[in-house]
Amino acid sequence: MHLPQVDIPEEVRSLLQLTEEEEKAHAQELKALSEPDRWRKQGARKYPKVTLARAVSVHEHPMTRPYGARSQMWFRVPLEKYVTGRDRTAEDIIAHDATDDEWVESRFRRYNVRGTPIAWDDTTQHGGEFGVTSNDYVAWLCHKYPDVFPTAWAGVDPHKEKVALAEIERAIKQLGLIGVKFQQAAQRFVPNDRQWYPMWDLLQELGCPVQLHCGYTGVGGGPAGGLGVNPLHFTNPYWIDFVCADFPRLNVVGCHPAWPFEDMALAICMHKGNFYREISGRMPRYFDPNMVHEMNTRQQNKYMFGAESPSFQMDEIFRQHVKLNYRPNIWEKLMYKNTEAILGISRDASKDRPEWPSRKNLKLKRWFNPEEEAYWRVEGVQFEG
């Protein structure tokens, strides 16, 4: 098999030489072991800090112990069954989740990848602490691991209205986060409803990008009723087209391949200069051929790499991207050049913007048990309350 001359890990290249039987065995291993499980199996190796990354993933969920693992648990139990076929309790899932250190070592430093963690808030729809990954937490991750996380995406619940607007401003101005990410199906809102226009107006004035989910979602997948999640309505990219038209200075990133609305997303990406895309959330072997064609040709400057922890393992994602045989120069654009051009996030850790959380003395709200000393005695970080 011909391998394109691209910067990928050697262990990924070796996977490309597997026979059909070996591929099946490898798939079984992936299904049986999570990334932190595999990392521990290797003897908890430490890897060099990232200086010049081979890729920048703009979509990563920090579901790590002890804090992040508790977030979004209302859908993680059925999602585990849906993705892996395993019946696991919430306690079992949390027990097998990586710690922050394990996540950084096994997923990012091991493969020389930088990423942007994503906060999450859907408390008005699903209630309690289990619907939150706080903005303070992802800012703290950036401060602790600046080589891996240059900045992060804030998460706000739009149904909190004025409180949401205030939190957006705090996350951008005080925490130094790059923008805001929404999951419309879980948060149950349609982006072009005029009720949300003050939010888009504020983000436009702040000069911050926004991530909006496109197409199908695994959230709620599997159980009868889909846990009340309606992806074919709330995450239809049709609604995003109106937001892009009405807020031309707002850069909108459509998250994930947009199946079953892929052609619509391609049309919006072609028509609206302020609409971009990232390609996490689906294994590359399932990418729509029309999307791959546009990534290789007319829309080659509008797509960014995303891997989406914890559902997709980094080595397998790289492996499948290589098999797509992109045209010359497309790999570099997809993996890091477009991300720097669109979002200003460099693969070079020395070029991070000074206002981002890895470069400032943060003043955070406590979001954890203060008895967990490792989570609050951090040099250079001040905590409120």
C-alpha positions in Angstrom: 0.0 0.0 0.0 1.3 3.4 -0.9 1.7 5.7 2.1 1.6 9.5 1.4 4.6 11.5 2.8 2.8 13.0 5.8 3.8 13.6 9.4 2.1 10.8 11.3 3.3 8.6 14.2 5.3 5.5 13.3 2.9 3.3 15.3 0.1 4.5 13.1 2.0 3.7 9.9 2.5 0.2 11.2 -1.2 -0.2 11.6 -1.7 0.5 7.9 0.1 -2.8 7.1 -2.3 -5.1 8.9 -3.9 -8.0 7.2 -7.7 -8.3 7.2 -7.5 -10.8 10.1 -5.2 -8.5 12.0 -7.5 -5.6 11.4 -10.4 -7.5 13.0 -8.2 -8.3 16.0 -7.2 -4.7 16.2 -10.8 -3.6 16.1 -11.6 -5.9 19.0 -8.8 -4.4 21.0 -10.1 -0.9 20.4 -13.5 -2.0 21.5 -12.3 -3.7 24.6 -9.9 -1.1 25.9 -10.3 2.7 26.4 -7.4 5.0 25.7 -6.4 5.3 29.4 -6.7 1.5 29.8 -4.3 1.1 26.9 -2.0 3.7 28.3 -1.9 2.0 31.8 -1.2 -1.3 30.0 2.0 0.2 28.6 3.2 1.0 32.1 2.0 4.6 32.4 4.7 6.0 30.1 5.5 9.7 30.1 6.0 11.5 26.8 7.8 14.7 25.8 5.9 18.0 26.0 4.5 19.2 22.8 6.5 21.9 21.0 5.6 21.6 17.4 2.5 19.5 17.0 1.6 17.3 14.0 -2.0 18.2 14.5 -4.4 20.5 16.4 -7.8 19.0 17.4 -10.4 21.7 17.9 -12.9 19.4 19.5 -12.0 17.5 22.8 -14.3 16.7 25.8 -12.4 16.4 29.1 -14.3 13.6 30.7 -11.6 12.9 33.2 -11.4 11.9 36.9 -12.4 13.2 39.3 -14.2 16.3 38.0 -14.9 16.0 34.3 -16.0 12.4 34.4 -19.1 13.4 36.4 -20.2 15.7 33.7 -22.8 14.7 31.1 -23.5 11.4 32.8 -27.2 11.6 31.9 -26.2 10.4 28.4 -22.9 8.7 28.9 -24.3 5.4 30.2 -26.5 4.8 27.1 -23.8 6.2 24.9 -21.3 3.6 26.1 -23.8 0.9 25.2 -24.5 2.5 21.9 -20.8 2.9 20.9 -19.1 -0.2 22.4 -22.0 -2.6 23.1 -21.0 -2.8 26.7 -23.5 -2.4 29.6 -21.7 -0.3 32.2 -22.9 1.7 35.2 -22.0 5.3 35.8 -19.7 4.3 38.6 -17.9 1.9 36.3 -17.5 4.5 33.6 -16.0 7.0 36.0 -13.7 4.4 37.5 -12.2 3.7 34.0 -12.0 7.3 32.9 -8.6 8.8 32.7 -7.2 11.3 35.1 -6.2 14.7 33.7 -2.6 13.6 33.6 -3.4 10.3 31.9 -5.6 12.0 29.3 -2.9 14.5 28.4 -0.2 11.8 28.2 -2.1 9.0 26.4 -4.1 11.1 23.9 -2.0 14.3 23.2 1.7 14.1 24.1 1.9 10.5 22.9 0.9 11.5 19.4 2.3 15.0 19.5 -1.1 16.7 19.2 -2.5 19.9 20.6 -6.2 20.3 21.4 -8.9 22.7 22.7 -11.0 21.3 25.6 -14.7 22.1 25.5 -16.9 23.1 28.4 -20.6 22.1 28.7 -23.7 23.4 30.3 -27.2 22.0 29.7 -28.5 22.3 33.3 -31.9 23.9 32.5 -32.7 20.8 30.3 -31.1 18.0 32.3 -30.3 19.5 35.7 -27.7 19.4 38.4 -23.9 19.2 38.3 -24.1 16.2 35.9 -24.9 18.6 33.1 -21.8 20.8 33.6 -18.2 20.9 32.6 -17.4 24.4 33.9 -15.6 27.1 32.0 -13.2 27.5 35.0 -12.2 23.9 34.7 -11.2 24.0 31.1 -9.4 27.3 31.7 -7.5 25.6 34.5 -6.6 22.7 32.1 -5.1 25.2 29.7 -3.1 26.8 32.6 -1.8 23.4 33.8 -1.0 21.9 30.4 -0.1 24.9 28.1 1.9 22.8 25.7 -1.2 20.7 24.9 -4.1 23.1 25.4 -3.5 26.6 24.1 -7.0 27.7 24.8 -10.5 26.2 25.3 -14.2 26.6 24.3 -16.6 28.0 26.8 -20.0 26.3 27.4 -23.1 28.2 28.4 -26.7 27.2 28.6 -28.6 29.6 26.3 -31.8 29.2 28.3 -30.2 31.0 31.2 -30.6 34.2 29.0 -29.0 37.2 30.8 -26.9 34.9 33.0 -25.7 33.2 29.8 -24.7 36.5 28.3 -22.8 37.5 31.5 -21.0 34.1 31.5 -20.0 34.5 27.9 -18.4 37.8 28.7 -16.6 36.5 31.8 -15.3 33.4 30.0 -13.9 35.5 27.1 -12.6 38.5 29.0 -11.6 37.0 32.4 -10.7 33.4 31.5 -9.3 34.1 28.1 -11.2 31.3 26.3 -11.4 31.5 22.5 -15.1 31.2 21.9 -18.3 29.3 22.8 -19.5 25.8 21.8 -23.1 24.8 21.7 -24.9 21.4 21.4 -28.3 22.4 20.2 -29.9 18.9 20.4 -28.9 18.5 24.1 -29.6 22.1 24.9 -32.8 22.1 22.9 -32.7 25.3 20.9 -32.8 26.4 17.3 -30.0 28.8 16.5 -31.9 31.2 14.3 -34.7 31.8 16.8 -34.6 35.6 17.5 -34.6 34.8 21.2 -30.9 33.9 20.8 -29.9 36.8 18.7 -28.5 38.9 21.6 -26.1 36.0 22.2 -24.8 36.0 18.6 -24.6 39.8 18.7 -22.5 39.7 21.8 -20.1 37.1 20.4 -19.8 39.0 17.2 -18.9 42.2 19.1 -16.4 40.3 21.2 -14.8 39.0 18.0 -15.2 35.4 19.2 -16.0 32.3 17.1 -18.8 29.9 17.9 -19.0 26.1 17.5 -22.5 24.8 16.5 -23.3 21.1 16.3 -24.3 19.9 12.8 -26.3 16.7 12.0 -26.6 13.5 13.8 -25.5 13.1 17.4 -24.7 10.0 19.6 -26.2 11.9 22.6 -29.3 10.0 23.4 -28.6 7.3 20.8 -29.9 3.8 21.5 -32.7 4.0 24.2 -36.3 4.2 23.3 -37.2 7.9 22.7 -33.5 8.8 22.4 -33.6 10.4 25.9 -35.8 13.1 24.4 -33.0 14.4 22.1 -34.1 15.5 18.6 -31.0 15.8 16.3 -32.9 16.0 13.1 -34.5 19.2 14.2 -32.2 21.2 16.4 -28.9 20.4 14.7 -30.1 20.8 11.1 -27.5 23.2 9.5 -30.3 24.9 7.7 -30.9 27.0 10.8 -27.2 28.0 11.0 -27.3 29.5 7.5 -29.6 32.3 8.9 -27.2 33.0 11.7 -24.2 33.3 9.3 -26.3 35.7 7.1 -27.5 37.9 9.9 -24.1 38.1 11.7 -21.5 38.3 8.9 -18.7 39.2 11.4 -19.4 36.1 13.5 -17.2 33.1 12.5 -19.3 29.9 12.9 -17.6 26.5 13.0 -20.0 23.6 12.1 -19.0 20.7 14.3 -18.8 17.2 12.8 -19.8 15.7 9.4 -23.4 16.8 9.1 -25.1 13.5 8.1 -27.9 13.3 7.1 -27.6 16.9 6.0 -24.2 16.8 4.4 -25.0 18.4 1.0 -26.7 21.2 2.9 -23.7 21.8 5.0 -21.5 21.8 1.9 -23.7 24.4 0.3 -23.6 26.7 3.3 -19.8 26.3 3.5 -19.5 27.3 -0.2 -21.9 30.2 0.1 -21.1 31.8 3.5 -17.5 33.1 3.9 -18.0 33.0 7.7 -18.9 29.3 8.0 -16.2 26.8 8.6 -16.2 23.1 9.5 -14.4 20.7 11.8 -14.5 16.9 11.2 -14.6 15.2 14.6 -17.4 12.9 15.7 -17.2 10.3 12.9 -14.5 7.9 11.8 -13.0 9.0 8.4 -13.9 5.8 6.7 -17.6 6.9 7.0 -17.0 10.4 5.6 -19.4 11.4 2.8 -17.6 11.2 -0.6 -18.9 14.6 -1.5 -17.4 16.1 1.6 -14.0 14.5 1.0 -14.1 15.8 -2.5 -14.7 19.4 -1.3 -12.0 19.0 1.4 -9.6 18.1 -1.4 -10.7 20.9 -3.8 -12.9 24.0 -3.6 -13.3 24.1 0.2 -9.8 23.0 1.2 -9.2 26.1 3.3 -12.3 25.7 5.4 -11.9 22.4 7.2 -10.2 21.8 10.5 -9.1 18.6 12.3 -11.1 17.4 15.3 -10.8 14.1 17.1 -13.4 14.2 19.9 -12.3 12.6 23.1 -13.3 10.2 24.6 -15.3 8.4 21.9 -12.6 8.2 19.2 -9.0 7.0 19.6 -6.3 9.1 18.2 -4.2 6.4 16.5 -7.2 5.0 14.6 -8.3 8.4 13.5 -4.9 9.2 12.0 -4.8 5.8 10.4 -8.1 6.3 8.7 -7.3 9.8 7.6 -4.1 8.5 5.9 -6.2 6.0 4.0 -8.3 8.7 2.4 -5.2 9.7 0.4 -5.6 13.4 0.4 -4.1 15.5 -2.4 -0.7 17.2 -1.9 -0.7 19.9 0.8 -4.3 19.0 2.0 -3.0 17.0 5.0 -1.1 19.9 6.4 -4.0 22.3 5.9 -6.5 19.9 7.5 -4.2 19.0 10.5 -3.0 22.5 11.5 -2.7 25.2 8.8 -6.4 26.0 8.5 -6.8 26.0 12.2 -4.1 28.7 12.5 -5.6 30.7 9.7 -9.2 30.5 10.9 -8.9 30.5 14.7 -5.3 31.7 15.3 -4.4 28.5 17.1 -0.8 27.5 16.2 0.7 24.0 16.3 3.8 25.8 17.7 3.4 26.2 21.5 5.7 29.2 21.5 3.2 31.2 19.4 0.2 31.2 21.7 -1.6 34.5 22.2 -0.7 36.1 25.6 -4.4 36.6 26.6 -5.1 32.9 26.5 -5.2 31.1 29.9 -1.9 29.4 29.6 -0.2 32.8 29.6 -2.0 34.7 32.4 -2.5 34.6 36.2 -6.0 33.2 36.4 -8.6 34.0 39.0 -11.1 31.1 38.9 -14.2 30.1 40.8 -13.9 26.9 42.7 -15.7 24.1 40.9 -14.5 21.1 43.0 -14.0 19.9 46.6 -11.3 22.1 48.1 -10.1 19.0 50.0 -8.7 17.7 46.7 -5.5 19.6 47.1 -4.1 18.6 43.7 -7.0 20.5 42.1 -6.5 23.8 43.8 -2.9 24.2 45.0 -1.7 25.2 41.5 1.2 27.7 41.2 0.1 31.0 39.8 -3.7 30.4 40.0 -6.0 32.2 42.4 -9.4 30.9 43.4 -12.4 32.7 44.6 -14.7 31.6 47.4 
